[in-house]
Amino acid sequence: MNETLRTWGLRLLALGLAIGIWFSASVEDRLVSSERQVEASVSYNRPRGFLILDPIRTVNVRLLGSKNAIRQLNPSTVSVQVNLPQGEEGTATVNLSDDDVLVPPGLEVVSIEPNTIRVQMEQEVTQRVPVIPQLVGQPAEGASVEEPEVFPNQVLVSGPASMVRDLESLTTRPVSLNGRSTTFEETVTVVVANPLIQIVQPTTVSVRVPIKPPQVAGDGDENGKEES
C-alpha cells in the first residue's frame, strides 16, 4: 500500500513539475518582450492623374512584442502605406511614422529604415501611337514580301508625360515569315518595353503580310513565246 502511495506521489510530483514548467514558459512568452526586423512592402496613395517614376518598394521595420507574438509573426502582414501630396509634380519627400505602418495586434513599431523616402511624380497622359509589325525569318524561296498592313495601325497608351510624348512608335511580337509563300494574316500582341507605359486599347492588332508567290517554272518561257 505504501509503495502504491509512493508511486502515485512521484507521478503527481512529476505532473506538478511539468505544469509548473509549462506555466512558467507560457508566462514568459506572454510577458517577456522580443524584437524582430522585417522587410515591409510599401504602397502609395498617389494623387489622381499622377504616376510615380521611381517608387521605393520596401523598407525595414523593427517590431516589438511578446515572444509569442514575435514568433508567430508573418512578415507579409506588415506593410507601409505612404500618402503623397495632392496635385504636386516633381520630387516629393515623405517622413514615415508609426501611423504609416500596418502591423498585427499586439505589436508596436520600434523603427523604420529608411524613415524618409523621396519619390518622383509626373503627370499621366494618354496618346495614340503608331504600331510597326516586327517581321522575322525568310519566306519560301522565290517568294517576295510586300509592305505589311496593321489593323488598327495605332493604339492608345498612357504613362508619364515625358515618356509618352517621346514615344514615336511601338512594335508587335515577332511575326514569322519562315516558309511562307502566300499572303497571310496573324493577330499579335503589341509590345511595350517601358513598364511605366501601359497600353489602354487595343492590346493586340492584326498584321496582314502580302506575299508574292514564287514564279512557277515555265511561266517566263510562255510569256516569251506570246510576245514573239
C-alpha positions as a Markdown table, in Angstrom:
| # | Residue | x | y | z |
|---|---|---|---|---|
| 1 | Met | 0.0 | 0.0 | 0.0 |
| 2 | Asn | 2.8 | 2.4 | 1.0 |
| 3 | Glu | 4.6 | 1.5 | -2.2 |
| 4 | Thr | 1.5 | 2.4 | -4.3 |
| 5 | Leu | 1.1 | 5.7 | -2.5 |
| 6 | Arg | 4.7 | 6.5 | -3.1 |
| 7 | Thr | 4.4 | 5.7 | -6.8 |
| 8 | Trp | 1.3 | 7.9 | -7.1 |
| 9 | Gly | 3.1 | 10.6 | -5.2 |
| 10 | Leu | 6.0 | 10.6 | -7.6 |
| 11 | Arg | 3.6 | 10.7 | -10.5 |
| 12 | Leu | 1.8 | 13.7 | -9.1 |
| 13 | Leu | 5.0 | 15.4 | -8.3 |
| 14 | Ala | 6.2 | 14.9 | -11.9 |
| 15 | Leu | 2.9 | 16.2 | -13.2 |
| 16 | Gly | 3.2 | 19.2 | -11.0 |
| 17 | Leu | 6.7 | 20.0 | -12.2 |
| 18 | Ala | 5.6 | 19.7 | -15.8 |
| 19 | Ile | 2.7 | 22.0 | -15.3 |
| 20 | Gly | 4.9 | 24.5 | -13.5 |
| 21 | Ile | 7.5 | 24.5 | -16.3 |
| 22 | Trp | 4.7 | 24.9 | -18.9 |
| 23 | Phe | 3.1 | 27.7 | -16.9 |
| 24 | Ser | 6.5 | 29.5 | -16.5 |
| 25 | Ala | 7.2 | 29.2 | -20.2 |
| 26 | Ser | 3.7 | 30.4 | -21.1 |
| 27 | Val | 4.0 | 33.4 | -18.8 |
| 28 | Glu | 7.4 | 34.2 | -20.3 |
| 29 | Asp | 6.0 | 34.1 | -23.8 |
| 30 | Arg | 3.3 | 36.5 | -22.9 |
| 31 | Leu | 5.2 | 38.9 | -20.7 |
| 32 | Val | 8.8 | 38.9 | -21.9 |
| 33 | Ser | 9.4 | 41.2 | -24.9 |
| 34 | Ser | 11.2 | 40.5 | -28.1 |
| 35 | Glu | 12.1 | 42.3 | -31.2 |
| 36 | Arg | 12.2 | 41.4 | -34.9 |
| 37 | Gln | 13.1 | 43.2 | -38.1 |
| 38 | Val | 11.0 | 42.5 | -41.2 |
| 39 | Glu | 11.1 | 43.8 | -44.8 |
| 40 | Ala | 7.8 | 45.5 | -45.3 |
| 41 | Ser | 6.2 | 46.3 | -48.7 |
| 42 | Val | 5.4 | 49.9 | -49.5 |
| 43 | Ser | 2.2 | 51.1 | -51.2 |
| 44 | Tyr | 1.4 | 54.6 | -52.3 |
| 45 | Asn | -1.8 | 56.7 | -52.2 |
| 46 | Arg | -0.9 | 58.8 | -55.2 |
| 47 | Pro | -2.9 | 61.8 | -56.4 |
| 48 | Arg | -5.3 | 61.2 | -59.3 |
| 49 | Gly | -3.7 | 61.9 | -62.7 |
| 50 | Phe | -0.1 | 61.4 | -61.5 |
| 51 | Leu | 2.4 | 58.5 | -61.7 |
| 52 | Ile | 5.4 | 57.6 | -59.5 |
| 53 | Leu | 8.6 | 57.2 | -61.6 |
| 54 | Asp | 10.9 | 55.6 | -59.0 |
| 55 | Pro | 8.9 | 54.1 | -56.2 |
| 56 | Ile | 10.7 | 52.5 | -53.2 |
| 57 | Arg | 9.3 | 49.0 | -52.9 |
| 58 | Thr | 10.3 | 48.0 | -49.4 |
| 59 | Val | 11.6 | 49.4 | -46.1 |
| 60 | Asn | 12.9 | 47.7 | -43.0 |
| 61 | Val | 10.6 | 47.8 | -39.9 |
| 62 | Arg | 11.7 | 46.7 | -36.4 |
| 63 | Leu | 8.8 | 45.5 | -34.3 |
| 64 | Leu | 8.4 | 44.9 | -30.5 |
| 65 | Gly | 6.1 | 42.4 | -28.9 |
| 66 | Ser | 5.8 | 39.4 | -26.7 |
| 67 | Lys | 7.9 | 36.4 | -27.6 |
| 68 | Asn | 4.8 | 34.5 | -28.6 |
| 69 | Ala | 3.6 | 37.4 | -30.9 |
| 70 | Ile | 7.1 | 37.8 | -32.5 |
| 71 | Arg | 7.4 | 34.0 | -33.0 |
| 72 | Gln | 4.0 | 33.8 | -34.8 |
| 73 | Leu | 4.6 | 37.0 | -36.9 |
| 74 | Asn | 4.1 | 36.5 | -40.6 |
| 75 | Pro | 6.2 | 39.2 | -42.4 |
| 76 | Ser | 3.7 | 39.5 | -45.2 |
| 77 | Thr | 1.2 | 41.0 | -42.7 |
| 78 | Val | 3.4 | 44.1 | -42.2 |
| 79 | Ser | 3.1 | 46.8 | -44.8 |
| 80 | Val | 3.7 | 50.6 | -45.1 |
| 81 | Gln | 1.2 | 53.0 | -46.7 |
| 82 | Val | 2.5 | 56.3 | -48.0 |
| 83 | Asn | 0.2 | 59.3 | -48.5 |
| 84 | Leu | 1.6 | 61.6 | -51.2 |
| 85 | Pro | 0.9 | 65.3 | -51.5 |
| 86 | Gln | -2.0 | 66.0 | -53.8 |
| 87 | Gly | -1.5 | 67.6 | -57.3 |
| 88 | Glu | 2.2 | 68.3 | -57.0 |
| 89 | Glu | 4.6 | 67.3 | -59.8 |
| 90 | Gly | 8.3 | 66.7 | -59.1 |
| 91 | Thr | 10.1 | 65.2 | -56.1 |
| 92 | Ala | 8.1 | 64.5 | -53.0 |
| 93 | Thr | 9.7 | 63.9 | -49.7 |
| 94 | Val | 7.8 | 61.9 | -47.1 |
| 95 | Asn | 8.7 | 61.3 | -43.5 |
| 96 | Leu | 7.4 | 57.9 | -42.3 |
| 97 | Ser | 5.9 | 57.4 | -38.9 |
| 98 | Asp | 4.5 | 54.6 | -36.9 |
| 99 | Asp | 1.0 | 55.5 | -38.1 |
| 100 | Asp | 2.0 | 54.6 | -41.7 |
| 101 | Val | 2.8 | 51.0 | -40.7 |
| 102 | Leu | 0.2 | 48.3 | -40.6 |
| 103 | Val | 1.0 | 45.6 | -38.1 |
| 104 | Pro | -0.9 | 42.7 | -36.4 |
| 105 | Pro | -2.4 | 43.4 | -33.0 |
| 106 | Gly | 0.0 | 43.2 | -30.1 |
| 107 | Leu | 3.0 | 44.5 | -31.9 |
| 108 | Glu | 4.4 | 48.0 | -32.0 |
| 109 | Val | 6.9 | 49.8 | -34.3 |
| 110 | Val | 10.3 | 50.5 | -32.9 |
| 111 | Ser | 12.0 | 51.9 | -36.0 |
| 112 | Ile | 11.6 | 52.3 | -39.8 |
| 113 | Glu | 14.7 | 52.3 | -42.1 |
| 114 | Pro | 14.8 | 54.4 | -44.1 |
| 115 | Asn | 12.3 | 56.7 | -42.3 |
| 116 | Thr | 12.4 | 59.3 | -45.1 |
| 117 | Ile | 11.7 | 58.4 | -48.7 |
| 118 | Arg | 11.7 | 60.5 | -51.9 |
| 119 | Val | 9.7 | 59.8 | -55.0 |
| 120 | Gln | 9.4 | 61.5 | -58.4 |
| 121 | Met | 5.9 | 62.2 | -59.5 |
| 122 | Glu | 4.9 | 63.1 | -63.0 |
| 123 | Gln | 1.5 | 63.9 | -64.7 |
| 124 | Glu | -0.1 | 60.9 | -66.5 |
| 125 | Val | -1.1 | 61.5 | -70.1 |
| 126 | Thr | -2.7 | 59.3 | -72.9 |
| 127 | Gln | -1.7 | 59.4 | -76.6 |
| 128 | Arg | -2.2 | 57.3 | -79.7 |
| 129 | Val | 1.0 | 55.7 | -81.0 |
| 130 | Pro | 1.6 | 54.0 | -84.4 |
| 131 | Val | 2.3 | 50.3 | -84.4 |
| 132 | Ile | 5.0 | 48.8 | -86.7 |
| 133 | Pro | 5.0 | 45.0 | -87.2 |
| 134 | Gln | 8.1 | 43.1 | -86.4 |
| 135 | Leu | 8.8 | 40.6 | -89.2 |
| 136 | Val | 11.4 | 37.9 | -88.8 |
| 137 | Gly | 12.7 | 35.0 | -90.9 |
| 138 | Gln | 12.7 | 34.4 | -94.6 |
| 139 | Pro | 9.8 | 33.4 | -96.9 |
| 140 | Ala | 9.9 | 30.4 | -99.2 |
| 141 | Glu | 12.5 | 30.5 | -101.9 |
| 142 | Gly | 11.4 | 32.8 | -104.8 |
| 143 | Ala | 8.6 | 34.4 | -102.8 |
| 144 | Ser | 8.8 | 38.2 | -102.2 |
| 145 | Val | 7.3 | 40.1 | -99.2 |
| 146 | Glu | 5.4 | 43.3 | -99.9 |
| 147 | Glu | 4.5 | 46.1 | -97.4 |
| 148 | Pro | 2.7 | 44.7 | -94.4 |
| 149 | Glu | -0.5 | 46.2 | -93.1 |
| 150 | Val | -1.6 | 46.7 | -89.5 |
| 151 | Phe | -5.3 | 46.9 | -88.3 |
| 152 | Pro | -5.6 | 49.1 | -86.3 |
| 153 | Asn | -2.4 | 50.9 | -87.1 |
| 154 | Gln | -2.4 | 52.8 | -83.8 |
| 155 | Val | -3.0 | 52.0 | -80.1 |
| 156 | Leu | -3.9 | 54.2 | -77.1 |
| 157 | Val | -1.2 | 54.3 | -74.4 |
| 158 | Ser | -0.9 | 56.0 | -71.0 |
| 159 | Gly | 2.1 | 56.9 | -68.9 |
| 160 | Pro | 4.4 | 59.7 | -67.6 |
| 161 | Ala | 4.1 | 62.7 | -69.9 |
| 162 | Ser | 7.8 | 63.0 | -70.7 |
| 163 | Met | 8.0 | 59.3 | -71.7 |
| 164 | Val | 4.7 | 59.1 | -73.7 |
| 165 | Arg | 5.4 | 62.3 | -75.7 |
| 166 | Asp | 8.8 | 60.9 | -76.8 |
| 167 | Leu | 7.3 | 57.6 | -77.9 |
| 168 | Glu | 7.4 | 57.5 | -81.7 |
| 169 | Ser | 6.1 | 54.0 | -82.3 |
| 170 | Leu | 5.5 | 50.5 | -80.8 |
| 171 | Thr | 6.3 | 47.1 | -82.3 |
| 172 | Thr | 4.4 | 43.8 | -82.3 |
| 173 | Arg | 5.7 | 40.5 | -81.1 |
| 174 | Pro | 7.7 | 38.8 | -83.9 |
| 175 | Val | 5.7 | 37.6 | -86.9 |
| 176 | Ser | 7.5 | 34.7 | -88.6 |
| 177 | Leu | 7.9 | 34.7 | -92.4 |
| 178 | Asn | 9.7 | 31.3 | -92.4 |
| 179 | Gly | 8.5 | 29.1 | -95.3 |
| 180 | Arg | 5.6 | 31.5 | -96.2 |
| 181 | Ser | 4.7 | 31.6 | -99.9 |
| 182 | Thr | 1.3 | 33.3 | -99.9 |
| 183 | Thr | -0.3 | 36.2 | -98.2 |
| 184 | Phe | -1.3 | 35.6 | -94.6 |
| 185 | Glu | -2.8 | 37.4 | -91.6 |
| 186 | Glu | -2.0 | 37.0 | -87.9 |
| 187 | Thr | -3.2 | 38.5 | -84.6 |
| 188 | Val | -0.3 | 39.5 | -82.4 |
| 189 | Thr | 0.4 | 41.4 | -79.1 |
| 190 | Val | 1.7 | 44.9 | -79.1 |
| 191 | Val | 5.0 | 45.2 | -77.1 |
| 192 | Val | 5.8 | 48.0 | -74.6 |
| 193 | Ala | 9.4 | 47.9 | -73.4 |
| 194 | Asn | 8.9 | 50.6 | -70.7 |
| 195 | Pro | 7.0 | 49.2 | -67.7 |
| 196 | Leu | 5.7 | 52.7 | -66.8 |
| 197 | Ile | 3.8 | 52.9 | -70.1 |
| 198 | Gln | 0.6 | 50.9 | -70.4 |
| 199 | Ile | -1.5 | 50.1 | -73.4 |
| 200 | Val | -5.1 | 51.2 | -72.9 |
| 201 | Gln | -6.5 | 49.7 | -76.0 |
| 202 | Pro | -6.3 | 47.6 | -78.0 |
| 203 | Thr | -3.5 | 45.3 | -76.7 |
| 204 | Thr | -3.5 | 43.1 | -79.9 |
| 205 | Val | -3.5 | 44.0 | -83.6 |
| 206 | Ser | -4.0 | 42.1 | -86.9 |
| 207 | Val | -1.0 | 42.0 | -89.2 |
| 208 | Arg | -1.6 | 41.2 | -92.9 |
| 209 | Val | 1.6 | 40.4 | -94.8 |
| 210 | Pro | 1.2 | 40.3 | -98.7 |
| 211 | Ile | 3.5 | 37.8 | -100.2 |
| 212 | Lys | 4.0 | 37.3 | -103.9 |
| 213 | Pro | 4.4 | 33.6 | -104.5 |
| 214 | Pro | 7.4 | 32.1 | -106.3 |
| 215 | Gln | 7.2 | 32.2 | -110.1 |
| 216 | Val | 6.2 | 28.8 | -111.5 |
| 217 | Ala | 8.8 | 27.3 | -113.8 |
| 218 | Gly | 7.9 | 27.8 | -117.4 |
| 219 | Asp | 5.8 | 30.9 | -116.9 |
| 220 | Gly | 8.6 | 33.1 | -118.3 |
| 221 | Asp | 9.0 | 30.9 | -121.4 |
| 222 | Glu | 5.3 | 31.0 | -122.2 |
| 223 | Asn | 5.2 | 34.7 | -121.9 |
| 224 | Gly | 8.2 | 35.0 | -124.1 |
| 225 | Lys | 6.5 | 32.9 | -126.8 |
| 226 | Glu | 3.4 | 35.0 | -126.6 |
| 227 | Glu | 5.4 | 38.2 | -127.0 |
| 228 | Ser | 7.3 | 36.8 | -130.1 |
